[in-house]
Amino acid sequence: MTNLNDINALYFVGAGGIGMSNLVRYFLHNGKNVAGYDKVESALTRQLNAEGAPIHYEDNVNLIPELFKDKANTLVVFTPAVPSDHSELSYFRENGFKMMKRAQVLGEITKTKRGICVAGTHGKTTTSSMIAHLLKQSEVDCNAFLGGILKNYDSNLLLSDKSDLTVIEADEYDRSFHWLSPYMAVITSVAPDHLDIYGTEEEYRKAFIHFTSLVREGGTLLMEHKVDIEPKLQKNVKFYTYGREINRHQGIDPQSPDFYAQNIKIGNGEITFDFVTPKSVIKAISLGVPVEINIDNAVAALAIAWLNGVSEEELRRGMASFQGPKRRFDFHLKTDKIVLIDDYAHHPEELEASISSVRKLYPNRKLTVIFQPHLYSRTHDFYKEFAKSLSLSDEVLLIPIYPAREKPIPGVSSQMILDLVTAPHKRLVAYNELVNTINKEETDVLLMAGAGDIELLVEPVKKILNG
């Protein structure tokens, strides 16, 4: 395996991806020469350019800087989202360059540090961001490679000169998380996804079971208590569960998770709860991002931080000051007349959790959801579930599918979802007509959701609503 310390130059194919960009920043920080390609220019790629990593946006071998054509000293890092026939990738492959997937590079990093790896169908980014913030603002400290830009630090990379704890979002796509060597691991959920890769729900679940076997001897696995898989643990790995307090009724006395929230209070734009550990109860934890879906994420993060020695006062202060990652239940407008929320939800369970959370925050107001399905394959596999989730709103505006890495699948479109939505008002809207459509509507509470380029419409929509 390639020794990262021996590499002088790294070239990133897909450099602007949220997971790739933190590696770009990491190697820049470590004094390496870094450059790369991405399909589109973005605020993030412009930042990387300013930080010292030249990035271009045309798939053209001639645009690769000469320094990075020296195969003896260059490592090429790529993401599975880049097509295999990409000409720059082909050039590197045909000329015998050292090449590693992003996940392999992260795997090498976790071998030399104590990795805290957060996996799950949903909740990964928020939970890993919470863990990173709780550790970073405490005496314990940490490094972190995050799947979102954490607002507290305006970055997806956190570095420490005193701690080897390293928080990593463990992505299950393409079995990427199987390259990791966790010191601690968290599993938030195992709801089927990426069936284009795994084929069946059973294979998806098996991938998570294998992930549990990668936790180092003497390490720790923390799993949401409703996750229905049997962990496969190495020697002396501690196993804990987390969640919310289980209600006891009808003479049944189920066992509560090892770490859980109790005495949950939601109201006046605030959420508080008591955090119960195996040894203590920490009263009145206040969520910095007060939405219901963050209660479970917070319990997981608090548990990991507590297990690593973060004090009660640091836990309380850290959770209250947590601002969240961008595009995870991100409030852009919040007044008595208009609310605008942007959320990355792109799986049916995530979408249902987001819509339900908005409903609880604003129970007596009209809720409009704008949703952009992500991937033809995911839409094909879960269009019924998406329709059921969207039906919890008062109005649904669906825009066309964002294809990302995929080519169209005949017969698969947003219309499949719309046909099954039972919300009182629903319609399809062209991507470039959305802002104009919103301008003509009476809007109250608006949730924009999806993992594609819907995020580029948030600011224009905000401007219209502010106008």
Secondary structure, 3 states (H helix, E strand, C coil): CCCHHHCCEEEEECCCCHHHHHHHHHHHHCCCEEEEECCCCCHHHHHHHHHCCCEECCCCHHHCCHHHHCCCCEEEEECCCCCCCCHHHHHHHHCCCEEEEHHHHHHHHHHHCEEEEEECCCCHHHHHHHHHHHHHCCCCCCEEEEEEEECCCCEEEECCCCCCEEEEECCCHHHHHHHCCCCEEEECCCCCCCHHHHCCHHHHHHHHHHHHHCCCCCCEEEEECCCCCCCCCCCCCEEEEEEECCCCCCCCCCCCCCEEEEEEEEECCEEEEEEECCCCEEEEEECCCCCCHHHHHHHHHHHHHHHCCCCHHHHHHHHHHCCCECCCCEEEEECCCCEEEEECCCCHHHHHHHHHHHHHHCCCCCEEEEECCECHHHHHHHHHHHHHHHCCCCEEEECCCECCCCCCCCCCCHHHHHHHCCCCEEEECCHHHHHHHHHCCCCCEEEEECCCHHHHHHHHHHHHHHC
